[in-house]
Amino acid sequence: MADTEIEGGEGRAAGSREQNLGALFEAVLTRGPLSRRDAARVTGLSPASVTKLVKPMITHGYLVERHREAGVPGRPQIPLQVVPERHYAVGVKLMEGELVGVMADLHAEVQSAHRMRYDDTSPAGVVAAVASLTEVLLERSPAARDRLLGIGIGLGGHVDGASGLVVHAPFLGWRDVPLQQMVADRLGIEVVLENDVNTLAVAEQWFGPGFAFDSFAVVTLGVGVGCAFVLDGKLWRGARGAAGELGHMVVVPDGPPCHCGKRGCLEAVVGDEAIVAAMSARSGRRYTTVSQVIAAAHAGDEHARGVFAEAGVGVGRALAALVNLLNPPLVILSGEGIAASDLLMDALRAELERDSFSTSAQDCTLLVRPLPDETWARGAAATMIRRGVLRSLSRLSDQVVG
């Protein structure tokens, strides 16, 4: 759903009619069942505006009225609830060599899920794989075929969601690939393209711990380092979608080389390859996977424990810069790299406390949250729902008397 700007006080709405429709729908989706009175309070819209906006959404099957609330003082309130089967969306997490896809309803509840390997990393090859995955999901969720809003795709790298362009995806070797349009042309449906950590932030904002916060950050560790920001309820992408490149903050001057061309970037210190390389160099033995290094650390290997302690210092240093800049109340740590969180956190927290300004570290809850790939794909579906439902609702706006 498009971003909204709702101004409180006297119930006055600052957004356009379409934005207000979107804000109201999202409020009922994430907080419902919700009465009209409570919807007005949550969105900042006037009660009269809510009444006018709700009518076409009920008429066209987006919302349904439930039984009146009993035992509530004053005039009985009729709760509103989103009709989940009104539309569906596909969400795809695009990873190196593998796609993870889900079919989700308007509650972003997963109706079916599927994983698929691919070998052809050319743009045409990936588009073909996405098309095949989508067809499998549609076959498993036949009701979705005629009510499909579109596909949301999330992948790592510099993604300009506004233009649908993959500006740079190192794991695919891509630069300036118009993936959104290519998939849309292939399948004949709407496509939304987004950085994968941004899609995870949307899932956490709607259905995770971010729901309780106007602003928060998501930081992911693994093959790379990702970061996304939700600020005052809005996903912050930056000028061209490159916001949140925490992985390319230099944390160790003259440290290991990074694929971006600099040295000592966070990703070059704490990414999977960096952990394996550091352990091999320290121990004089050849390690090939992070899981081997984790196992060695848990077995008491001091070299492995030292590698993770150094990684924790690097992450703590970067998080300190983040909390100093934004002073967020919540940072969610996720990604496959947090499998080693018990080995990282002591050094991470110590460095965060040491490098943060004033009360910035104490103001922030640091939440370690393991999430499966399907949650990232669900976030991609939610991103499609957010945009697609607003587009559908905007067609109802002429039926709303201003």
C-alpha positions as CSV (number, residue, x, y, z in Angstrom):
1,M,0.0,0.0,0.0
2,A,1.3,3.5,-0.8
3,D,2.8,5.5,2.0
4,T,0.4,7.8,3.8
5,E,0.7,11.0,5.6
6,I,-2.1,11.4,8.1
7,E,-2.2,14.4,10.3
8,G,-3.8,14.1,13.7
9,G,-5.6,16.8,15.7
10,E,-9.3,17.5,15.0
11,G,-9.4,14.5,12.9
12,R,-8.0,16.4,9.9
13,A,-6.5,14.3,7.1
14,A,-3.4,15.6,5.3
15,G,-3.4,12.9,2.6
16,S,-5.3,12.5,-0.7
17,R,-8.5,10.6,-0.8
18,E,-6.6,7.6,-2.2
19,Q,-4.1,7.8,0.6
20,N,-6.8,8.0,3.2
21,L,-8.5,4.9,1.7
22,G,-5.1,3.1,2.0
23,A,-4.5,4.3,5.5
24,L,-7.9,3.2,6.6
25,F,-7.6,-0.2,4.9
26,E,-4.2,-0.8,6.5
27,A,-5.5,0.1,9.9
28,V,-8.3,-2.4,9.7
29,L,-5.9,-5.0,8.2
30,T,-3.3,-4.7,10.9
31,R,-5.4,-3.8,13.9
32,G,-8.8,-5.2,13.1
33,P,-11.5,-6.1,13.8
34,L,-11.8,-2.3,14.2
35,S,-14.9,-0.2,14.8
36,R,-15.3,3.0,12.8
37,R,-14.7,5.0,15.9
38,D,-11.5,3.3,16.6
39,A,-10.4,3.5,13.0
40,A,-10.9,7.3,13.2
41,R,-8.7,7.4,16.3
42,V,-6.0,5.2,14.8
43,T,-5.7,7.0,11.4
44,G,-6.5,10.6,12.5
45,L,-9.4,10.8,10.1
46,S,-12.6,12.4,11.2
47,P,-15.5,10.0,12.0
48,A,-17.5,11.4,9.1
49,S,-14.6,10.7,6.7
50,V,-14.2,7.1,7.9
51,T,-18.0,6.5,7.4
52,K,-17.7,7.8,3.8
53,L,-14.6,5.9,3.0
54,V,-15.8,2.6,4.5
55,K,-19.0,2.4,2.4
56,P,-17.4,1.6,-1.0
57,M,-15.0,-0.8,0.6
58,I,-17.9,-2.8,2.0
59,T,-19.9,-2.6,-1.2
60,H,-17.0,-4.0,-3.2
61,G,-16.1,-6.7,-0.8
62,Y,-12.9,-5.4,0.8
63,L,-14.3,-5.1,4.3
64,V,-17.1,-6.8,6.1
65,E,-19.1,-5.8,9.2
66,R,-19.1,-8.2,12.1
67,H,-21.6,-8.5,14.9
68,R,-22.1,-5.4,17.1
69,E,-19.9,-5.2,20.1
70,A,-21.8,-6.0,23.3
71,G,-21.2,-4.4,26.7
72,V,-19.5,-1.3,25.3
73,P,-20.7,2.0,26.8
74,G,-22.5,4.3,24.5
75,R,-23.7,3.6,21.0
76,P,-23.0,0.0,20.0
77,Q,-20.0,-0.2,17.6
78,I,-19.9,-2.5,14.5
79,P,-16.4,-3.9,14.0
80,L,-14.9,-3.9,10.5
81,Q,-12.7,-6.7,9.2
82,V,-10.8,-7.2,6.0
83,V,-12.1,-10.0,3.7
84,P,-8.9,-12.0,3.3
85,E,-10.0,-13.9,0.1
86,R,-10.9,-10.7,-1.8
87,H,-7.4,-10.7,-3.3
88,Y,-4.2,-12.7,-3.3
89,A,-0.5,-11.9,-4.0
90,V,2.6,-13.9,-4.7
91,G,5.7,-13.1,-2.7
92,V,9.2,-14.3,-3.9
93,K,12.5,-14.2,-2.1
94,L,15.2,-14.4,-4.8
95,M,18.4,-15.9,-3.5
96,E,21.6,-17.3,-5.0
97,G,20.5,-20.5,-6.9
98,E,17.1,-20.7,-5.2
99,L,13.7,-19.0,-5.1
100,V,11.3,-19.2,-2.2
101,G,7.7,-18.3,-3.0
102,V,4.4,-18.0,-1.2
103,M,0.8,-17.3,-2.1
104,A,-0.8,-15.0,0.5
105,D,-4.3,-13.7,1.0
106,L,-5.1,-10.1,2.1
107,H,-4.1,-10.9,5.7
108,A,-0.8,-12.0,4.2
109,E,-1.5,-15.4,5.5
110,V,0.3,-18.0,3.5
111,Q,-1.9,-20.3,1.4
112,S,0.8,-22.2,-0.2
113,A,4.6,-22.2,-0.3
114,H,7.3,-23.6,-2.7
115,R,11.0,-23.6,-3.1
116,M,12.7,-23.9,-6.5
117,R,16.3,-24.2,-7.6
118,Y,17.6,-22.4,-10.7
119,D,20.9,-22.6,-12.5
120,D,20.6,-19.9,-15.2
121,T,21.5,-16.6,-13.5
122,S,20.9,-14.5,-16.6
123,P,17.9,-12.1,-16.4
124,A,15.9,-14.2,-18.8
125,G,16.7,-17.3,-16.8
126,V,15.6,-15.8,-13.6
127,V,12.4,-14.5,-15.1
128,A,11.6,-18.0,-16.4
129,A,12.2,-19.4,-13.0
130,V,9.9,-16.8,-11.3
131,A,7.2,-17.6,-13.9
132,S,7.5,-21.4,-13.2
133,L,7.4,-20.8,-9.4
134,T,4.3,-18.6,-9.8
135,E,2.5,-21.2,-11.8
136,V,3.2,-23.9,-9.2
137,L,1.8,-21.6,-6.5
138,L,-1.3,-20.8,-8.6
139,E,-1.9,-24.5,-9.1
140,R,-1.8,-25.1,-5.4
141,S,-4.1,-22.1,-4.7
142,P,-6.7,-22.2,-7.5
143,A,-8.9,-19.6,-5.9
144,A,-6.1,-17.1,-6.3
145,R,-5.9,-17.2,-10.1
146,D,-8.7,-14.8,-10.8
147,R,-8.1,-12.6,-7.8
148,L,-4.3,-12.2,-8.1
149,L,-3.1,-8.7,-7.4
150,G,0.4,-9.4,-8.7
151,I,3.9,-10.5,-7.5
152,G,6.2,-9.0,-5.0
153,I,9.9,-9.9,-5.5
154,G,12.6,-9.2,-2.9
155,L,16.3,-9.7,-3.6
156,G,19.6,-8.5,-2.1
157,G,21.6,-5.6,-3.5
158,H,20.8,-2.1,-4.7
159,V,17.2,-2.2,-5.9
160,D,15.4,0.9,-7.1
161,G,11.8,0.0,-6.3
162,A,10.4,3.2,-7.8
163,S,11.7,2.3,-11.2
164,G,11.7,-1.5,-10.9
165,L,15.4,-1.6,-11.6
166,V,18.0,-3.9,-10.1
167,V,20.8,-1.4,-10.0
168,H,23.4,-3.8,-8.7
169,A,23.0,-7.4,-7.4
170,P,26.5,-8.8,-6.8
171,F,25.3,-12.4,-6.2
172,L,23.8,-12.4,-9.7
173,G,26.4,-10.3,-11.4
174,W,23.7,-7.9,-12.5
175,R,23.8,-4.2,-13.2
176,D,20.8,-2.1,-14.3
177,V,18.4,-5.0,-15.0
178,P,14.8,-3.9,-15.5
179,L,13.5,-7.1,-13.7
180,Q,10.2,-5.7,-12.7
181,Q,9.1,-4.9,-16.3
182,M,10.6,-8.2,-17.5
183,V,8.5,-10.3,-15.1
184,A,5.4,-8.2,-15.8
185,D,5.8,-8.6,-19.5
186,R,6.3,-12.4,-19.1
187,L,3.3,-13.0,-16.8
188,G,1.0,-10.1,-17.8
189,I,0.4,-9.0,-14.2
190,E,1.6,-6.3,-11.9
191,V,5.0,-6.7,-10.3
192,V,6.6,-4.9,-7.3
193,L,10.4,-5.1,-6.9
194,E,12.1,-4.3,-3.6
195,N,15.3,-5.0,-1.7
196,D,14.7,-8.2,0.3
197,V,15.5,-6.6,3.7
198,N,12.9,-3.9,3.0
199,T,10.3,-6.6,2.3
200,L,11.2,-8.2,5.7
201,A,10.7,-4.9,7.3
202,V,7.2,-4.6,5.8
203,A,6.4,-8.1,7.3
204,E,7.7,-7.1,10.7
205,Q,5.8,-3.8,10.5
206,W,2.5,-5.4,9.7
207,F,2.7,-8.6,11.6
208,G,5.8,-8.7,13.7
209,P,7.2,-6.7,16.7
210,G,7.5,-3.6,14.5
211,F,3.7,-3.3,14.8
212,A,4.1,-1.6,18.2
213,F,6.6,1.0,17.0
214,D,6.4,3.9,14.6
215,S,10.1,3.6,13.9
216,F,12.5,0.7,13.9
217,A,15.3,-0.9,12.0
218,V,15.9,-4.4,10.7
219,V,19.5,-5.6,10.4
220,T,20.3,-9.0,8.8
221,L,23.5,-11.0,8.9
222,G,24.5,-13.8,6.7
223,V,26.2,-14.0,3.3
224,G,25.9,-10.2,3.3
225,V,24.7,-7.6,5.7
226,G,21.4,-5.9,5.1
227,C,19.5,-3.1,6.8
228,A,16.1,-1.5,6.4
229,F,14.4,1.4,8.2
230,V,10.8,2.2,9.0
231,L,10.6,5.8,10.1
232,D,7.4,7.4,11.4
233,G,5.5,4.4,9.9
234,K,7.0,4.7,6.4
235,L,9.6,2.4,4.8
236,W,12.6,4.7,4.1
237,R,14.3,3.8,0.7
238,G,16.4,6.8,0.1
239,A,16.8,8.6,-3.2
240,R,17.2,5.5,-5.4
241,G,16.6,2.6,-3.0
242,A,20.1,2.4,-1.6
243,A,19.2,3.4,2.0
244,G,20.4,0.9,4.7
245,E,23.7,-0.2,3.2
246,L,25.1,-0.8,6.7
247,G,27.2,-3.6,5.3
248,H,29.4,-1.1,3.5
249,M,30.2,1.0,6.5
250,V,33.9,0.8,7.3
251,V,34.3,-0.7,10.8
252,V,38.0,-1.9,10.5
253,P,40.2,0.7,8.8
254,D,42.6,-1.1,6.4
255,G,40.7,-4.4,7.2
256,P,39.9,-7.2,4.7
257,P,39.0,-6.2,1.2
258,C,35.3,-6.0,0.3
259,H,33.8,-6.7,-3.1
260,C,32.6,-3.1,-3.3
261,G,36.3,-2.0,-3.6
262,K,36.9,-0.7,-0.1
263,R,38.6,-2.3,2.8
264,G,37.2,-3.1,6.2
265,C,33.5,-2.9,5.4
266,L,31.2,-4.6,7.9
267,E,30.3,-7.2,5.3
268,A,34.0,-8.0,4.7
269,V,34.3,-8.6,8.5
270,V,31.1,-10.4,9.5
271,G,29.8,-12.0,6.3
272,D,29.9,-15.7,5.9
273,E,32.9,-15.7,3.6
274,A,34.7,-13.4,6.0
275,I,34.0,-15.7,9.0
276,V,35.3,-18.7,7.2
277,A,38.4,-16.9,5.9
278,A,39.3,-15.5,9.3
279,M,39.0,-18.9,10.9
280,S,41.1,-20.6,8.3
281,A,43.8,-17.9,8.7
282,R,43.8,-18.0,12.5
283,S,43.8,-21.8,12.8
284,G,46.0,-22.7,9.9
285,R,43.3,-25.2,8.8
286,R,40.9,-25.1,5.9
287,Y,37.3,-24.3,6.8
288,T,34.6,-24.1,4.1
289,T,31.4,-23.3,5.9
290,V,30.2,-21.0,8.8
291,S,28.5,-24.0,10.4
292,Q,31.9,-25.6,10.8
293,V,33.2,-22.5,12.6
294,I,30.1,-22.3,14.8
295,A,30.6,-26.0,15.8
296,A,34.3,-25.4,16.6
297,A,33.4,-22.4,18.7
298,H,30.7,-24.4,20.6
299,A,33.3,-27.1,21.2
300,G,35.6,-24.5,22.9
301,D,38.0,-23.7,20.0
302,E,39.5,-20.3,21.1
303,H,40.3,-19.4,17.4
304,A,36.7,-19.7,16.5
305,R,35.5,-17.9,19.6
306,G,37.9,-15.1,18.7
307,V,36.6,-14.8,15.2
308,F,33.0,-14.4,16.4
309,A,34.1,-11.9,19.1
310,E,35.7,-9.8,16.5
311,A,32.6,-10.1,14.3
312,G,30.5,-9.0,17.3
313,V,32.7,-5.9,17.8
314,G,32.2,-5.0,14.1
315,V,28.4,-5.3,14.3
316,G,28.3,-3.4,17.6
317,R,30.3,-0.6,16.0
318,A,27.9,-0.3,13.1
319,L,24.9,-0.5,15.3
320,A,26.2,2.2,17.5
321,A,26.4,4.5,14.4
322,L,22.9,3.5,13.5
323,V,21.4,4.3,17.0
324,N,23.4,7.5,17.2
325,L,22.0,8.7,13.9
326,L,18.4,7.6,14.3
327,N,17.8,6.8,18.0
328,P,15.3,4.0,17.2
329,P,13.4,2.3,19.9
330,L,13.8,-1.1,18.3
331,V,16.4,-2.9,16.2
332,I,15.6,-6.4,15.0
333,L,18.5,-8.7,14.2
334,S,17.8,-11.5,11.8
335,G,19.2,-13.5,8.9
336,E,21.0,-16.8,8.8
337,G,24.0,-15.3,10.5
338,I,22.2,-15.0,13.8
339,A,22.7,-18.8,14.2
340,A,25.9,-17.6,15.9
341,S,24.2,-14.9,17.9
342,D,25.2,-16.6,21.2
343,L,28.8,-16.2,20.1
344,L,28.4,-12.6,19.0
345,M,26.2,-10.9,21.5
346,D,28.5,-10.2,24.4
347,A,31.1,-8.4,22.2
348,L,28.3,-6.8,20.2
349,R,26.6,-5.3,23.2
350,A,29.8,-4.1,24.8
351,E,30.9,-2.3,21.7
352,L,27.4,-0.9,21.2
353,E,27.5,0.6,24.7
354,R,31.0,1.9,24.3
355,D,30.4,3.6,20.9
356,S,26.9,5.0,21.3
357,F,26.1,8.5,22.4
358,S,24.4,9.3,25.7
359,T,21.4,7.0,26.2
360,S,21.0,5.9,22.6
361,A,21.9,2.3,23.3
362,Q,19.7,2.1,26.4
363,D,16.8,3.7,24.4
364,C,16.9,0.8,21.9
365,T,15.6,-2.7,22.4
366,L,17.9,-5.1,20.5
367,L,15.8,-8.1,19.5
368,V,17.3,-11.3,18.0
369,R,14.7,-12.9,15.8
370,P,15.3,-15.9,13.6
371,L,13.0,-15.9,10.6
372,P,12.6,-18.5,7.9
373,D,12.9,-17.6,4.2
374,E,9.2,-17.9,3.9
375,T,8.8,-14.8,6.1
376,W,10.9,-12.8,3.7
377,A,8.7,-14.0,0.9
378,R,5.6,-13.2,2.9
379,G,7.0,-9.7,3.2
380,A,7.4,-9.5,-0.5
381,A,3.7,-10.5,-0.9
382,A,2.7,-7.9,1.7
383,T,4.6,-5.3,-0.3
384,M,2.5,-6.2,-3.3
385,I,-0.6,-6.1,-1.3
386,R,0.2,-2.7,0.0
387,R,0.6,-1.3,-3.5
388,G,-2.0,-3.4,-5.3
389,V,-4.8,-2.8,-2.9
390,L,-4.3,0.9,-3.0
391,R,-4.4,0.8,-6.7
392,S,-7.7,-1.2,-6.5
393,L,-9.1,1.1,-3.9
394,S,-8.3,4.2,-5.9
395,R,-10.7,3.0,-8.5
396,L,-13.4,3.2,-5.9
397,S,-12.6,6.8,-4.9
398,D,-15.1,8.3,-7.4
399,Q,-17.8,6.6,-5.4
400,V,-16.7,8.4,-2.2
401,V,-18.5,11.7,-1.7
402,G,-16.0,14.2,-0.4
